[in-house]
Every structure is written in structure tokens, then in C-alpha cells.
Amino acid sequence: MSSVGAPAPLVRRAPADYPGCPDTVVLALERGRMLRAPRWGIPDFLIALLGFVVLSVPAVLLGEFAGWPLAWTLLLSVLLPWLALGGWPLVTTWFQGNGPVIDLGIRLTWRDAGWGLIGGIAALVLGGLMALGLQALFPELTSAAAEAGEELKAEGPFAAVAIFAVCVGVGAPVVEELAFRGLGYNALRKRGLPTGWVIVITTVAFSLFHFEPTRIPILLASGAVLGILRWQTRGVGAPIVAHAVNNLPGAAFLLLG
């Protein structure tokens, strides 16, 4: 029997405006924009994290084999893995969704900036309290970024130190929030996980991702603040601002201290 004129089969797909989606999705729909059901998800979040780890190895080896100074090898080991951590959320939402601005909630309003400033100060206070407690157990408590900064100041030119400070104060907040409070948070919400569990999972992943066991309580405190900001503002603008506020004192100390 001929199938000409038969109706096309129905295909189930996830809606673009899933519960907990960024406000950018809602605003786009209210403006009459036709959105695609996003096909990115949890596997893409894992690709971003795994890609970061995988690219960290050749970054170090390339600098060593090329005979580059320690300063530039160190900077390469910071920047190259960001191609996966921050780049994959941009790429996968572009090709499998409606672009990173809409799907990840990339926007910055005055409200976002205000919440970000408050959240950044809260993260600094909570992290400071955690650090005071941890120093009783680990008197030499420090961070990987601080140690790398000291190496740069001892070995590298000031230009390398300045680039590294910008990476710490601005680059890391943008890249990490695109991955954790952007792609990871939204992928979990798109699968229907409750908000509380999404904040817990992304916070734990964020703290473990830094590979600094002694600083896990500090990272858990700041990660929880960032997750709450994502839930409260429904975008990544406020978490990026808060993350930057939390990191900028260290970046400033690196340059001036």
C-alpha cells in the first residue's frame, strides 16, 4: 500500500522551556521566537569536565618539549584546558540548541550585578571562616592558584603574572560558571532533578573538580552560594559576578602583594 499522504510519525522531544530553565528562554518565547528543543545534556557536561582533564596533560608536555620558559608553560596549562571546560558549553548549545546566550542564560542586568556582588561577599566571608578552621589542621593551607602565582612571580616576567591574574580574577569565573552553573545545572534540571539536588550535585562537582582536597570545605561553601544565585536569578550572570568578586582579592594580591 502506498504511504503517500500518510501523516508524519510523532516524535517526542524535550520542551525548550523546561522547569528551572534560564529566564533567557522564557524571554525569547515571550518575544515570539521559535526555539528548538535542546538536545545537549548531562553527557555534554561530562565531556566538558573530561576534556579539561585530558587537555591539561598535553598543555604541560607541549611546553616542556618545546623548551618554553616555565611562565608560558604554566599559562598554557591554564588556558588550553579551558577550550573544553568553557568552549564545549558554547559549542554544544550552538549546534544542539538555541545558542549559549539563550540555553545557558548568559545575561547581565543590574539586578544580576547586585545579587552577584552580595553573593561574592557572602562567598568570601564563608570561605574565610572555613579557611580559619582549616588552618588549625593544615597550617600551610594554600591554593593551587596561589602556588602557581608564586612560581610565576619568581620565574616569569610581569606580563605573565598579569595575564595569570586576569585568568584568576575574570577568566576562571566565566569559564567555570559556563560549565557548572550553565551547562551542568541546566542539563540536570532538564532531566527533571529537583532544584535542591541540582545545587548539591553541581556544588560537589565544582569542589572536587579543583583537585585540592584540603580546600574542599571552602569550595563547597562558595559553590553553594553560586548555585543558589543561579536558582535565584535564573541565569549565569550573577554567579559569574559573584565568582569574580570572590577571586579578585587573590588576583589583586598576586599583582600587588
C-alpha positions in Angstrom: 0.0 0.0 0.0 1.3 3.4 -0.9 2.4 5.7 2.0 2.0 8.9 0.0 -0.1 11.4 2.0 0.4 9.5 5.3 0.9 11.7 8.3 4.5 12.0 9.6 5.1 10.0 12.8 5.0 11.9 16.1 8.4 12.4 17.7 8.7 13.0 21.4 11.2 15.7 22.4 12.0 17.7 25.5 10.5 21.2 25.5 12.7 24.2 25.3 11.2 25.8 28.4 11.7 23.0 30.9 11.1 23.8 34.6 14.0 25.8 36.0 15.3 26.9 32.6 17.1 30.2 32.3 15.0 33.4 32.1 16.6 33.9 28.7 14.5 31.0 27.3 11.3 32.4 28.7 12.0 35.9 27.4 12.8 34.5 23.9 9.5 32.6 23.8 7.6 35.7 25.0 9.1 37.6 22.1 7.7 35.1 19.7 10.9 33.4 18.9 10.7 29.8 17.8 13.1 27.7 19.9 14.4 24.2 19.3 14.2 21.5 21.9 17.7 21.4 23.2 19.5 18.1 22.6 22.5 18.7 24.8 22.5 17.2 28.3 24.5 15.6 31.0 26.9 13.8 28.7 27.9 17.2 27.3 28.6 18.4 30.9 30.8 15.3 31.4 32.6 15.9 28.1 33.5 19.5 29.3 34.9 18.1 32.5 36.8 15.2 31.0 38.1 17.4 28.2 39.6 19.8 30.7 41.5 16.9 32.3 42.6 15.5 29.0 43.8 18.8 27.6 45.8 19.6 30.8 48.3 16.8 30.1 49.4 17.9 26.5 49.5 21.5 27.6 52.2 20.7 30.1 54.1 18.3 27.8 54.0 20.7 24.9 55.6 23.4 26.9 58.3 21.1 28.3 59.2 19.6 24.9 59.2 23.0 23.2 61.6 24.2 25.9 59.4 27.2 26.8 60.0 29.1 30.0 58.1 27.9 33.0 55.9 31.0 33.0 54.5 30.4 29.5 54.2 26.6 30.0 52.1 27.4 33.1 49.9 29.8 31.3 49.3 27.3 28.5 48.4 24.6 31.1 45.7 27.1 32.4 44.3 28.3 29.1 44.3 25.2 26.8 42.0 23.1 29.0 39.5 26.0 29.0 38.8 25.2 25.4 36.9 22.2 26.7 35.6 23.5 30.0 34.3 26.8 28.6 34.3 26.1 24.9 32.2 22.9 24.9 29.2 24.5 26.6 29.3 27.2 23.9 29.7 24.8 21.0 27.2 22.2 22.1 24.4 24.7 22.8 25.0 26.3 19.5 24.7 23.1 17.4 22.3 21.2 19.6 20.1 24.0 21.0 19.4 27.7 20.6 22.9 29.1 21.3 24.7 29.7 24.6 23.0 33.1 25.3 19.5 31.5 25.5 20.3 28.0 26.6 22.9 28.8 29.3 21.3 32.0 30.5 24.1 34.4 29.6 22.9 37.9 30.5 23.8 40.6 33.0 21.3 43.0 34.3 21.7 45.5 37.2 19.7 43.0 39.3 22.2 40.3 38.4 25.1 42.5 39.2 23.6 43.4 42.6 22.9 39.8 43.5 26.4 38.9 42.3 28.1 41.4 44.5 26.1 40.3 47.5 26.8 36.6 46.7 30.5 37.3 46.1 30.8 39.0 49.5 29.0 36.1 51.2 31.3 33.6 49.5 34.3 35.5 50.7 33.0 35.5 54.3 32.0 31.9 54.3 35.3 30.8 52.6 37.3 32.9 55.1 35.6 31.3 58.0 36.2 27.8 56.6 39.8 28.7 56.0 40.3 29.8 59.6 39.0 26.5 60.8 41.1 24.5 58.3 44.3 26.3 59.2 44.1 24.6 62.6 44.5 21.3 60.7 46.6 22.5 57.8 48.8 25.4 59.0 50.3 25.8 55.5 46.9 25.9 53.8 47.1 27.5 50.4 45.6 27.1 46.9 46.9 25.8 43.6 46.4 29.2 42.1 48.4 30.9 44.8 51.3 28.4 44.4 51.3 28.9 40.7 51.2 32.7 41.2 54.3 32.5 43.4 56.1 30.4 40.8 55.3 33.0 38.2 56.5 35.9 40.3 59.7 34.1 41.0 60.4 32.9 37.4 58.3 34.8 34.9 58.1 38.3 33.5 55.5 40.7 34.9 53.4 40.2 31.7 53.0 36.6 32.6 52.0 37.4 36.1 49.4 40.0 34.9 47.9 37.5 32.4 47.6 34.9 35.1 46.0 37.4 37.5 43.4 38.2 34.8 42.8 34.5 34.3 42.2 34.0 38.1 40.1 37.1 38.6 38.0 37.1 35.4 38.7 34.1 33.1 38.1 31.3 35.7 34.8 32.8 36.9 33.4 33.0 33.3 34.7 29.6 32.2 33.8 27.7 35.3 30.3 29.2 35.6 29.5 28.4 31.9 30.3 24.8 32.7 28.9 24.3 36.2 26.0 26.8 36.7 25.4 26.9 33.0 25.6 23.6 31.2 25.7 21.3 34.2 22.9 23.0 36.2 20.6 23.2 33.2 21.3 19.7 32.0 20.3 18.3 35.4 17.2 20.5 35.6 16.3 19.5 32.0 16.3 15.9 33.2 13.8 16.7 35.9 16.0 16.7 39.0 14.7 18.9 41.9 16.5 22.2 42.3 18.0 21.3 45.7 19.6 18.2 44.3 20.9 20.1 41.3 22.6 22.7 43.6 24.1 19.9 45.7 25.4 17.9 42.7 26.9 20.9 40.9 28.4 22.2 44.1 30.1 18.9 44.9 31.3 18.5 41.3 32.7 22.1 41.5 34.6 21.4 44.7 36.1 18.1 43.6 36.9 19.5 40.1 39.6 21.7 41.6 41.6 18.7 42.8 42.5 20.4 46.1 41.4 18.1 48.9 42.4 20.4 51.8 40.2 23.2 50.3 37.1 21.2 49.6 35.1 22.8 52.5 36.0 26.3 51.2 34.9 25.3 47.7 31.7 23.7 48.9 30.8 26.9 50.7 31.4 29.1 47.7 29.9 26.6 45.3 26.7 26.5 47.3 26.4 30.3 47.1 26.9 30.2 43.4 24.3 27.5 42.9 21.8 29.5 45.0 22.4 32.5 42.9 21.8 30.5 39.7 18.4 29.4 41.2 17.5 32.9 42.5 18.3 34.8 39.3 17.8 32.1 36.7 20.9 32.9 34.8 24.7 32.7 35.0 25.3 36.5 35.1 25.0 36.7 38.9 27.2 33.6 39.6 29.9 34.9 37.3 29.9 38.3 39.1 30.0 36.6 42.5 32.7 34.2 41.4 34.8 37.2 40.2 34.2 39.1 43.4 35.4 36.0 45.3 38.5 35.6 43.1 39.6 39.3 42.6 41.2 39.8 46.0 43.6 36.9 45.3 44.3 38.3 41.8 45.0 41.7 43.2 47.3 40.3 45.9 49.1 38.4 43.2 49.8 41.6 41.3 50.4 43.9 44.3 51.4 41.7 47.2 
